[in-house]
Structures are given as structure tokens and as C-alpha cells.
Amino acid sequence: MRHRFFSPRRRALAALASVALIGLAAPARAAPGDTIVQASGPATPSTDADNELRATAERYARAWYEGNAGLMAGTLHPEFMQRSVRHAAGKPDAIESISAMSLLDRTDRGLGRNTAPAARKSELSELVLHDGIASARLQLADRTEQLQLVRWNNRWRILHALVEVREASAP
């Protein structure tokens, strides 16, 4: 009997994630005045950054709740890291760090689907934009995420997420 991790679906997900996260991660260096050419063509400024950022955050939340790792991969930068602080009553605070690959695995396993559809929410606030970087606060049903985004290959991607989870009866 094969272990669940080695199912054809998991192997396909691993292949997709490898291409998305490793193959595109090599940064390019350019001399001043040179045109920067990215995987998706020359770097172009965003024409509607506010709406593009909101759409990226919405896809990120929807991918989590639906268990859609392919959609999630499209929102993450290859160097993505998530750091979570968990507050629980009667226990010391815990900090956990996970990579993009770990988040894709958790998404694929459907951990976000544990939230009842009626309780799911995704509210973006405190959006701050400066050229090719941005930050925003994303309120989900069970946690608050402070997102840092970067315009990379002409798309907004989430580079870092600082997550705060308060469990029942936590201060």
C-alpha cells in the first residue's frame, strides 16, 4: 500500500510547486538605465495597483477556504514565509514558521475547508502601497494576517504573512 503523500495528485502538486517556486526564483540584476526583462516580459508599472492587490488577497483567501493549492500558488512569491503567533489560554504563546511549500500542502489537504462556509470571511484593510511594495491587513474567520506584497514579474505576490491566532478564551 502506498503512503497518501505519494498519491498521483500529490506528485502533480509537488511538480507544480517546484516549477512555480523554484524555477522562477532566480533574481535578475540590471545596470542603471538597462531595461529589466522579467519572465513575463519587461517590467511595467501597475495601472490599477489597488484593485490588483485586493484581487490577490481575495484569491489567497479563497484558495485557502476552497483547498485550491493551484490558485494559492499563483498568489505566493517563491520566497514566501508565514510566521504565526498563537495565543491560547493557560499556555505560553507559540510561534511557527512555514514556507510556501508547507502552505501549499496545508491548502491541498483542505485545512481551510474546516471553516463553515457561513463563517468564512475575507476583509482587507490598512492597504499601504509604495511603488512595487505594499502591505495590508487581512482578517479571516479564525485569524488576522499582516501581508507584505511585492510586484514581481508584473504581478502582485505575497512575500510574507505575519499571522495572529487567538484561540478560545485567550487574552
C-alpha positions in Angstrom: 0.0 0.0 0.0 1.3 3.4 -0.9 1.5 6.2 1.6 -1.0 9.0 0.9 1.8 11.6 0.4 2.9 9.8 -2.8 -0.5 9.8 -4.5 -0.6 10.9 -8.1 -2.3 14.1 -7.0 0.4 14.9 -4.5 3.1 14.2 -7.0 1.5 16.6 -9.5 1.1 19.2 -6.8 4.8 18.8 -6.0 5.8 19.2 -9.6 3.6 22.3 -10.0 5.0 23.9 -6.8 8.6 23.1 -7.9 8.1 25.0 -11.2 6.3 27.8 -9.6 8.5 28.3 -6.6 12.0 27.2 -7.7 12.2 27.7 -11.4 11.2 31.3 -11.3 13.1 32.4 -8.2 16.3 33.5 -9.8 16.6 37.3 -9.5 18.0 39.3 -12.4 20.5 42.1 -11.9 20.5 45.1 -14.2 22.8 48.0 -14.6 21.3 51.5 -14.1 19.4 52.5 -17.2 19.1 49.0 -18.5 15.6 47.6 -19.3 14.7 44.9 -16.9 13.2 41.9 -18.6 11.2 39.6 -16.5 9.8 36.1 -17.2 6.5 37.8 -18.2 8.3 40.5 -20.3 9.6 43.9 -19.5 8.7 45.3 -16.0 5.7 47.6 -16.3 4.1 49.7 -13.6 0.8 48.6 -12.3 -2.1 50.6 -13.9 -4.6 49.8 -11.1 -2.5 48.6 -8.1 -5.2 49.0 -5.5 -7.6 46.6 -7.3 -4.8 44.2 -8.3 -3.7 44.0 -4.6 -7.3 43.4 -3.4 -7.8 40.7 -6.1 -4.5 38.9 -5.0 -5.6 38.9 -1.3 -9.1 37.7 -2.3 -7.6 34.8 -4.4 -5.3 33.9 -1.4 -8.2 33.7 1.0 -10.5 31.9 -1.5 -7.7 29.4 -2.2 -7.4 28.7 1.5 -11.1 28.2 2.1 -11.6 26.1 -1.0 -8.5 24.0 -0.6 -7.2 25.1 -4.0 -3.4 24.8 -4.0 -3.1 25.8 -7.7 -4.8 29.1 -7.0 -2.8 29.6 -3.8 0.5 29.0 -5.7 -0.4 31.9 -8.0 -0.6 34.3 -5.1 2.7 33.5 -3.4 6.2 34.7 -4.2 8.8 31.8 -4.4 10.5 33.2 -1.2 7.2 33.3 0.7 7.3 32.8 4.5 4.5 32.7 7.0 5.1 33.3 10.7 2.3 32.6 13.1 1.9 33.6 16.7 -0.7 31.5 18.6 -2.3 32.7 21.8 -4.1 30.1 23.9 -5.4 30.5 27.4 -3.2 28.9 30.0 -0.4 28.1 27.6 2.7 30.1 26.5 2.5 31.8 23.2 3.8 29.7 20.3 5.5 30.8 17.1 5.5 28.7 14.0 7.2 29.4 10.6 6.1 27.8 7.4 7.3 28.0 3.8 5.3 28.4 0.7 5.6 24.6 0.0 4.1 23.9 3.5 1.3 26.3 3.0 0.5 24.8 -0.4 0.5 21.3 1.3 -1.9 22.6 4.0 -4.1 24.2 1.4 -4.2 21.0 -0.7 -5.1 18.9 2.4 -8.1 21.2 2.8 -7.4 22.7 6.3 -9.2 25.9 5.3 -12.3 23.9 4.4 -12.8 23.2 8.1 -14.3 26.7 8.4 -18.0 26.6 7.8 -19.0 28.4 4.6 -21.2 30.8 6.5 -18.4 31.7 8.9 -15.8 32.4 6.1 -14.7 36.0 5.7 -12.0 37.9 4.0 -11.7 41.6 4.8 -8.8 43.6 3.5 -7.9 46.8 5.3 -5.0 49.2 6.0 -3.7 48.8 2.5 -0.4 50.8 2.0 1.2 51.0 -1.4 4.6 52.4 -2.3 5.8 51.7 -5.9 6.4 48.0 -6.1 5.8 47.0 -2.5 2.6 47.0 -0.4 1.3 45.9 3.0 -2.3 45.1 4.1 -4.2 43.6 6.9 -6.4 40.6 6.0 -9.0 39.5 8.5 -10.1 35.9 8.0 -12.6 33.9 10.1 -10.0 32.5 12.5 -7.1 34.8 12.3 -5.6 38.2 11.3 -2.8 38.3 8.7 -0.5 41.2 8.1 0.6 40.7 4.5 3.6 42.1 2.7 3.3 42.0 -1.1 5.7 42.7 -3.9 5.2 43.4 -7.6 7.2 40.5 -9.2 7.1 39.5 -12.8 4.3 42.1 -13.4 2.0 40.5 -10.8 1.4 41.2 -7.1 2.6 38.3 -5.0 2.6 37.8 -1.2 6.1 37.7 0.1 5.5 37.5 3.8 2.5 36.9 6.1 2.5 37.5 9.9 -0.4 35.7 11.4 -2.0 36.1 14.8 -4.4 33.4 16.0 -6.3 33.8 19.2 -7.8 30.5 20.4 -10.9 30.4 22.6 -10.5 32.1 26.0 -7.1 33.7 25.0 -6.4 37.2 26.3 
